[in-house]
Structures are given as C-alpha cells and as structure tokens.
C-alpha cells in the first residue's frame, strides 16, 4: 500500500481523536485536567489502562523478542498480576484515604518537603525516559513506513506527532484521556486479534497446530529453571511484581487515572480487572510473536526483534493488514504518550511549582502556567526522542525496563519505608540516599561477575535498588514518627 494512503488513515484516525477531545474537554478546568473531577467511570479507566500499560513497545517488542527468549516474558507477566493485586489492596486505599491529587503528597505528609520533592523528581525523570523511549519506537516505524517517502525528516515527524497529542490533551487532560484511551485500546486489541487470525488463516493452522509448530522451533518455553540465569523464573516473577508496583502503583500517570474514579471500591475493581486482563492480552501478544516467526520463516524474512512485526505487516501482508497494523500501532502509541505528558505536566505543576498551595494565583493564572508547562513537556519529549534516535537500540522494551530498575528504585524504597515503618527520617538527607542507591546499583550491575560469580542479576536490580534506598533511610532515621500514617 502506498505511503500516501497509509498517511490518510493516520489523519482520519487523528480527526476522530480530536472530535472526542473537543466533546469531553468542554468546560474543563484544572481539576478536570489533573484528576477528571474524580468522576471517571471505573470500567472505562480499566479498559483504557490496558493501552497505557502496554504501549507501542509491547505491540512490537514483545512479539519480536519471542525468537530470542521464547515465551519467557510471561514469567514477568505473572509478576505483573501479583503487583496489580498489591496495588489494589495496599496503595490505592492509602491514596483515597488521603484524598491525593498527586500521590507524592504522601511523602510530604510522612517525611517532609525534601522527600516529597525527591519522589516527584524521580517520577518526572522515570516517566520522561520511559515515555520517550516508547514514543521513539513508534515514530521510527511511522517514519520508515510513511513519512520518509515524503522527504520528511525524523525530527519533524516527531514534532508532528507531539503536536497531535498536544491538540487533544491541551484542555481536557485526564478527563479527555479516559475516553480517548478507551477508543485507542479498542483499536489496538482489534488489530492484535485480526493479525493473529490472518496468520492462522494464511498458514492454514488451527490453534493447536500452531502451538505444535512453535514447540518444534523452541518458541513456547515459558519457565527458565537455571538459578544463575537472569531469566530464572523466580527472579522474573519477583521483578515483574515490583516493576508493576513501581511503574503503576508509584507512578503518577497510572494512579492519576485511578484516583479519578468515583469511589475506592470502583478503583479496586479497576485494578483487579486489569490484573486478569493483562494476563490474557500479553499471552496473546506472545502467541502472535510465535506466529510471526513461523510466518517469517515461510516468507523467508530474516529480520528479528523490533523490526520483525513492521516488516511483515507492511511488506509481506495484504494492504488491509498494513492499514490495521498502522492504526493499531498508533493506538498503542497515543495512550502511553498522552497520559505521560499529562501526568508529567500535573506532577510538575502540583509537586514542583506547588500550584495547589498558591493562593496568590487566580484559576486563570494557574491554567495559563499549566498550559505553558504542557508545552514545555512536549519540547522535552522531542529532545529525548532525538537522543534515542541517536542511540538506536534494537530492542526498546529491554531499554525501558532497564531504565526503570534505576529510576523507580528510590520511589520503591521511599514508599516501602513509609508504609512498613513508623520511623522519622532526616528529611534533608533523603535526596542523598535516593541518589546514592542507584549509583550503588550501577556498580553492582557493572561488576556483578566479580561480586556474584556466575549468578546473573536481571530486572531484580529494581528490588536491590529499593533495598539500598530502604537501608539508607533506616540509617538516617529516628524512632517512631507520630505523623506516620
């Protein structure tokens, strides 16, 4: 299919998003932008969060990685399930009890202003790196498939997409995103199911026959039983649980949507539903990955990793599948990028600028500053995407998870210390601890063969990072804190 026709579908899809944004963003205020006036429907939030949790990286990288790691990613997914349940029954009740707009206000109440600012700063760093890595992957595919044929440079493609996201999140924020994410998740999952059905039909395979064919190629192995390997199942399950607790439960973007739900009961139902749905959806992505590798062998296509799915969908499948792939890919991109940009704007306004505490600003002035910060976040996204373009890593999901182990570890340690102990910390020293912990992790990671011999550390480095932070906070703490919650 010609790039021009593909581009026309992209524009049509975006026009639909703008219509939804206009309808939902009418009469919006700062409360609508930050937490959707605490009036969001839990079922819409739960369904839309599938797209936010998965993103374009999952859509491309998880199937592409099956050729190298088989179905071992499902080990992490089992950990995700444990993490979601923990969030539902530990963190969400805490956030609702404190009536938080920013979840990092908990750190202010529990420890003090320095801890609060430190936690918010680590979120801003973490989410900026993770969201721009996800954004880069999809922009790179759109550039190769469509925009390069028009002579449009990569930076301009990125700028156009960021401008699109700005247009439909500028007014409504979370209030709009709850609805646009629902639309986009629907398109993404429909694309996933259609691609699976097409390959099964084309190769004349039933479900059971396809599993047998994958087994013969060694693509269906889930559990790794070698304790020294970084893919050892206990390591992966634990890592998955803590990745979810940090990247969802301690992440303003993800919790911003949850605390926009009317009641605590509904917010819990949202998270538990998400836990079960993610098992099914990621399992389907892995199944698609196996099918893609079988189809690639039949078509004599030798590319692998992140390039496999785009190569097959755009060059070795019918035009209608190419359109479905592009629409599904964009649908996977926007929920992660728009939510991240909105959450980062919210966190910077509330946590760094103390907007909610400013009595000398009118609502109109607050809205003006919030819109300026939103534009600033778009510019920062552009810069970081260009950095990832320069790095050009072949598997972005590995990059994102690795970044998370370093940047979310201090948040894990801070919240764990606050919830599990009643000790008072020296608030002024908290930033030192939270910077020192990732640096220690870097040393352990780089020289792990020296410290641990054949034992390999993988994503459980996140747990080690949180433990270092916890120990550091213990060293700078005093006995019982009467303010403990």
C-alpha positions in Angstrom: 0.0 0.0 0.0 1.2 3.5 -0.8 2.6 5.7 2.0 0.1 8.4 1.0 -2.9 6.2 1.5 -1.5 5.0 4.9 -1.0 8.6 5.9 -4.6 9.4 5.0 -5.7 6.7 7.5 -3.5 8.2 10.2 -5.1 11.7 9.6 -8.6 10.2 9.7 -7.8 8.5 13.0 -6.4 11.7 14.5 -9.5 13.7 13.4 -11.7 11.2 15.4 -9.5 11.7 18.4 -9.9 15.5 18.1 -13.7 15.2 18.0 -13.7 13.1 21.2 -11.3 15.6 22.8 -13.5 18.5 21.9 -16.6 16.8 23.2 -15.0 15.7 26.5 -12.9 18.8 27.1 -15.7 21.3 27.0 -15.9 23.5 30.2 -12.8 21.8 31.6 -10.8 23.3 34.5 -7.6 22.4 36.3 -9.4 19.8 38.4 -10.6 18.2 35.1 -7.1 18.2 33.7 -5.4 16.7 36.8 -7.9 14.1 38.1 -11.0 14.3 35.8 -13.1 15.9 38.6 -13.0 12.5 40.4 -15.9 11.4 38.2 -14.4 8.8 35.8 -16.2 5.5 35.1 -14.1 2.6 36.5 -14.8 0.3 33.6 -13.6 2.9 31.1 -10.5 3.6 33.2 -9.7 -0.2 33.5 -10.1 -0.8 29.8 -8.1 2.3 28.8 -5.3 1.4 31.1 -4.6 -1.7 29.1 -3.4 0.5 26.3 -1.4 2.7 28.7 0.2 -0.3 30.3 1.2 -1.9 27.0 2.1 0.9 24.6 3.7 0.6 21.2 6.7 -1.1 22.7 4.7 -4.1 23.8 2.9 -4.2 20.4 6.2 -4.5 18.6 8.9 -5.6 21.0 7.2 -8.4 22.9 6.3 -10.4 19.7 9.7 -9.6 18.2 11.6 -10.9 21.3 9.9 -14.4 21.1 12.6 -15.5 18.6 15.3 -14.9 21.2 13.6 -15.5 24.6 10.6 -17.7 23.6 7.6 -17.1 25.9 9.7 -16.3 28.9 8.2 -12.8 29.1 5.1 -14.5 30.5 7.2 -15.1 33.7 7.3 -11.3 34.2 3.6 -11.1 33.4 2.8 -13.5 36.3 4.7 -11.0 38.5 2.6 -8.2 37.0 -0.5 -9.9 38.3 0.9 -10.0 41.8 1.8 -6.4 41.6 -1.6 -5.3 40.4 -3.3 -7.1 43.3 -0.9 -5.5 45.8 -1.7 -2.0 44.4 -5.4 -2.6 44.7 -5.3 -3.6 48.3 -2.3 -1.6 49.7 -1.6 1.6 47.7 -5.0 2.6 46.3 -6.7 2.6 49.8 -3.9 4.8 51.0 -4.3 7.3 48.2 -8.1 7.5 48.6 -7.8 7.9 52.4 -5.5 10.9 51.9 -7.6 12.3 49.0 -4.4 12.9 47.0 -4.2 14.7 43.7 -0.5 13.9 43.4 0.4 10.6 45.0 3.8 12.1 46.1 2.0 14.3 48.6 2.1 11.2 50.7 5.8 11.6 51.1 5.3 15.2 52.2 2.9 14.1 54.9 5.0 11.1 56.0 8.6 12.5 55.8 8.7 16.2 54.7 9.2 18.6 51.8 12.6 17.3 50.6 11.3 13.7 50.4 8.2 14.9 48.6 10.2 16.9 46.0 12.7 14.0 45.6 10.0 11.5 45.0 8.3 13.7 42.4 11.6 14.5 40.7 12.4 10.7 40.3 8.9 10.2 38.8 9.5 13.0 36.3 12.8 11.5 35.3 11.5 8.0 35.2 8.4 8.7 33.2 10.2 11.1 30.8 12.7 8.4 29.9 10.2 5.6 29.7 7.6 7.5 27.7 10.0 9.0 25.2 11.6 5.5 24.6 8.2 4.2 23.8 7.4 7.2 21.6 10.7 6.8 19.7 10.0 3.2 18.7 6.6 4.0 17.1 7.8 7.3 15.5 10.7 5.3 14.0 8.3 2.8 12.4 6.0 5.6 11.1 9.0 7.4 9.7 10.2 4.3 7.8 6.8 3.3 6.6 5.2 6.6 5.6 7.0 9.9 6.2 10.4 9.2 4.8 8.8 8.7 1.3 7.6 12.3 1.5 11.1 13.5 2.4 10.0 14.5 5.9 13.0 14.3 8.4 12.7 12.3 11.6 12.7 15.3 13.9 9.7 16.8 12.0 7.8 13.5 12.2 8.3 13.5 16.0 7.2 17.2 16.2 4.0 16.5 14.2 3.0 13.6 16.4 3.7 15.6 19.6 1.6 18.4 18.2 -1.2 16.0 17.6 -1.0 14.8 21.2 -1.0 18.4 22.4 -4.1 19.3 20.5 -6.3 16.7 22.1 -4.9 16.8 25.7 -4.4 20.6 26.0 -7.7 21.4 27.6 -9.3 18.2 29.0 -6.2 16.3 30.3 -7.3 13.2 32.3 -11.0 13.9 31.6 -10.3 13.6 27.9 -7.7 10.8 28.1 -10.1 8.4 29.9 -12.2 8.4 26.7 -9.5 8.6 24.1 -7.6 5.7 25.8 -10.8 3.6 25.6 -11.0 4.2 21.8 -7.4 3.6 21.3 -7.2 0.4 23.4 -10.2 -1.0 21.3 -8.3 -0.3 18.1 -5.1 -1.8 19.4 -6.7 -5.0 20.6 -8.7 -5.4 17.4 -5.5 -5.1 15.4 -3.9 -7.7 17.6 -6.8 -10.2 17.1 -7.1 -9.5 13.4 -3.3 -10.1 12.8 -3.4 -13.4 14.7 -6.5 -14.5 12.7 -4.9 -13.5 9.4 -1.7 -15.5 10.0 -3.5 -18.6 11.2 -5.8 -18.5 8.2 -2.9 -17.8 5.7 -0.8 -20.6 7.1 -3.9 -22.9 7.3 -3.2 -23.6 11.0 -5.5 -24.2 13.9 -4.6 -23.1 17.4 -3.3 -26.5 18.5 -1.3 -27.0 15.3 0.3 -23.6 15.6 1.4 -24.4 19.2 3.0 -27.6 18.0 4.8 -25.8 15.2 6.1 -23.3 17.7 7.2 -26.0 20.1 9.2 -27.6 17.3 11.1 -24.4 16.9 11.6 -23.9 20.6 9.4 -20.8 20.8 7.0 -21.8 23.5 9.3 -22.2 26.6 8.0 -20.1 29.5 9.9 -21.1 32.6 13.6 -20.9 33.0 14.8 -23.1 35.8 18.5 -22.1 35.9 19.0 -20.1 39.2 22.2 -18.4 37.8 20.4 -17.2 34.6 18.9 -13.7 34.6 15.7 -15.2 33.1 15.3 -17.6 36.1 11.6 -17.7 36.8 11.7 -16.7 40.4 13.8 -13.6 39.5 11.5 -12.7 36.7 8.2 -13.1 38.7 9.6 -11.0 41.6 10.9 -8.4 39.1 7.5 -8.3 37.4 5.7 -7.8 40.7 8.0 -4.9 41.8 8.0 -3.4 38.3 4.2 -3.2 38.4 4.2 -1.8 42.0 6.6 0.9 41.0 5.7 1.7 37.3 2.0 1.6 38.1 1.4 1.9 41.8 4.0 4.6 42.4 3.6 6.3 39.1 1.5 9.5 38.9 0.4 8.8 35.3 -1.2 5.5 36.1 -2.6 6.4 39.5 -3.8 9.8 38.2 -6.4 7.8 36.3 -7.3 5.5 39.2 -7.9 8.3 41.7 -10.1 10.0 39.1 -12.6 7.1 39.7 -15.6 8.0 41.9 -15.1 5.5 44.8 -12.4 3.4 46.4 -14.4 0.3 45.7 -14.6 1.0 42.0 -10.9 1.9 41.9 -10.1 -1.5 43.4 -12.3 -3.2 40.8 -10.5 -1.4 38.1 -7.1 -2.6 39.2 -8.1 -6.3 39.8 -9.8 -6.4 36.4 -6.7 -5.0 34.8 -4.6 -7.8 36.5 -6.6 -10.6 34.9 -7.0 -8.8 31.5 -3.2 -8.3 31.2 -2.5 -12.0 31.6 -4.8 -12.7 28.6 -3.6 -9.8 26.5 0.2 -10.4 26.9 -0.4 -14.1 26.4 -2.0 -13.2 23.1 0.9 -10.9 22.2 3.4 -13.8 22.8 1.2 -16.1 20.7 1.3 -13.5 17.9 5.1 -13.4 18.3 5.3 -17.2 17.7 3.1 -16.9 14.7 5.1 -14.0 13.3 8.3 -16.1 13.5 6.6 -19.1 11.8 5.3 -16.7 9.1 8.7 -15.1 8.7 10.3 -18.5 8.1 7.7 -19.3 5.5 8.2 -15.9 3.7 12.0 -16.2 4.1 12.2 -13.0 6.0 15.4 -12.8 8.2 14.8 -9.7 10.3 14.2 -10.1 14.0 13.5 -8.1 17.2 11.5 -4.8 17.0 11.7 -4.8 13.1 10.0 -8.2 12.6 6.3 -7.2 13.0 6.5 -4.0 11.0 8.5 -5.7 8.2 5.9 -8.5 7.8 2.8 -6.3 8.3 3.9 -3.6 5.9 5.7 -5.6 3.2 4.5 -9.2 3.3 0.8 -9.0 4.1 -2.2 -7.6 2.2 -2.8 -3.8 2.2 -5.7 -4.0 4.5 -3.5 -5.7 7.2 -0.9 -2.9 6.7 -3.6 -0.3 7.5 -4.8 -2.3 10.5 -1.2 -2.5 11.7 -0.6 1.2 11.4 -3.9 2.1 13.1 -3.2 -0.4 15.9 0.3 0.8 16.3 -0.8 4.5 16.6 -3.5 3.3 19.0 -0.7 1.7 21.1 1.4 4.9 20.9 -1.0 7.6 22.0 -2.3 6.1 25.3 1.2 5.9 26.7 2.4 9.3 25.3 -0.7 11.4 26.0 -1.0 10.0 29.5 2.7 10.5 30.3 2.7 14.1 29.0 -0.4 14.9 31.0 0.9 13.2 34.2 4.3 15.0 33.9 2.5 18.3 33.5 0.4 17.6 36.5 3.3 16.5 38.7 5.4 19.5 37.7 2.6 21.9 38.4 1.5 20.3 41.7 4.7 18.9 43.1 7.4 21.3 41.8 5.5 24.6 41.4 3.2 23.9 44.4 0.3 25.2 42.3 -2.4 23.9 44.6 -0.8 25.8 47.5 -0.5 29.1 45.7 -3.2 31.5 47.0 -1.7 34.4 45.1 -2.6 32.9 41.7 -6.1 33.1 40.2 -7.6 30.0 38.5 -6.9 31.7 35.2 -3.3 32.2 36.0 -2.9 28.6 37.2 -4.4 27.4 33.9 -2.0 29.6 31.9 1.0 28.2 33.8 -0.3 24.7 33.4 -0.6 25.1 29.6 2.9 26.5 29.4 4.3 23.5 31.3 2.4 21.2 29.0 4.1 22.8 26.0 7.5 22.5 27.8 6.9 18.8 28.3 6.2 18.4 24.6 9.6 20.1 23.8 11.4 17.8 26.3 9.8 14.8 24.7 11.1 15.9 21.4 14.7 16.3 22.7 14.7 12.8 24.3 13.2 11.1 21.3 16.1 12.6 19.3 18.6 11.1 21.8 17.0 7.6 21.4 17.3 8.1 17.7 21.0 8.7 18.1 21.3 5.6 20.4 19.2 3.4 18.1 18.8 0.3 20.3 17.3 -2.8 18.6 15.0 -3.8 21.5 13.4 -0.8 23.3 11.5 -2.9 25.8 14.8 -4.0 27.3 15.9 -0.4 27.5 12.7 0.8 29.2 12.8 -2.0 31.8 16.5 -1.4 32.5 15.9 2.4 32.9 13.0 1.5 35.3 15.3 -0.5 37.6 17.5 2.6 38.2 14.9 5.3 38.4 12.0 3.7 40.1 14.1 2.0 42.8 14.3 5.1 45.1 10.5 5.5 44.9 10.0 1.9 45.9 12.3 2.4 48.9 10.6 5.6 49.9 7.1 4.3 49.9 8.1 0.9 51.4 9.8 2.7 54.3 6.9 5.0 54.8 4.3 2.2 54.8 6.2 -0.5 56.6 7.9 1.5 59.4 6.9 4.3 61.8 10.3 5.9 61.9 11.1 9.6 61.3 13.8 10.3 58.7 16.2 13.2 58.5 14.4 14.8 55.6 17.4 16.9 54.4 19.4 13.7 53.7 16.7 11.9 51.8 17.9 13.2 48.4 21.4 12.0 49.1 20.1 8.5 49.9 17.9 8.4 46.8 20.8 9.4 44.5 23.4 7.1 46.2 21.2 3.9 45.9 21.1 3.9 42.0 24.8 4.7 41.9 25.5 1.6 44.1 23.2 -0.4 41.9 25.2 0.6 38.8 28.4 -0.6 40.5 26.8 -3.9 41.4 25.4 -4.3 37.9 28.6 -3.5 36.1 30.8 -5.7 38.2 28.3 -8.4 39.1 30.6 -11.2 37.8 33.2 -10.0 40.3 30.8 -9.9 43.2 28.5 -12.8 42.4 30.4 -15.1 40.1 28.1 -16.9 37.6 24.9 -15.6 39.3 23.4 -13.0 36.9 21.3 -10.1 38.0 18.5 -9.1 35.7 15.4 -6.9 36.3 15.5 -7.8 40.0 18.1 -4.9 40.2 15.0 -2.8 40.9 14.4 -4.7 44.2 18.1 -4.3 45.1 17.8 -0.5 44.3 14.7 -0.2 46.6 16.5 -2.2 49.3 19.6 0.1 49.2 17.2 3.1 49.5 15.4 1.4 52.4 18.6 0.7 54.2 19.8 4.3 53.6 16.6 5.7 55.0 17.0 3.4 58.0 20.4 4.8 58.7 19.2 8.4 58.7 16.0 7.7 60.7 15.0 8.2 64.3 12.5 6.3 66.4 8.7 6.4 65.9 7.2 9.2 63.9 4.0 10.5 65.4 2.9 11.7 61.9 3.2 8.2 60.4 0.1 7.0 58.5 
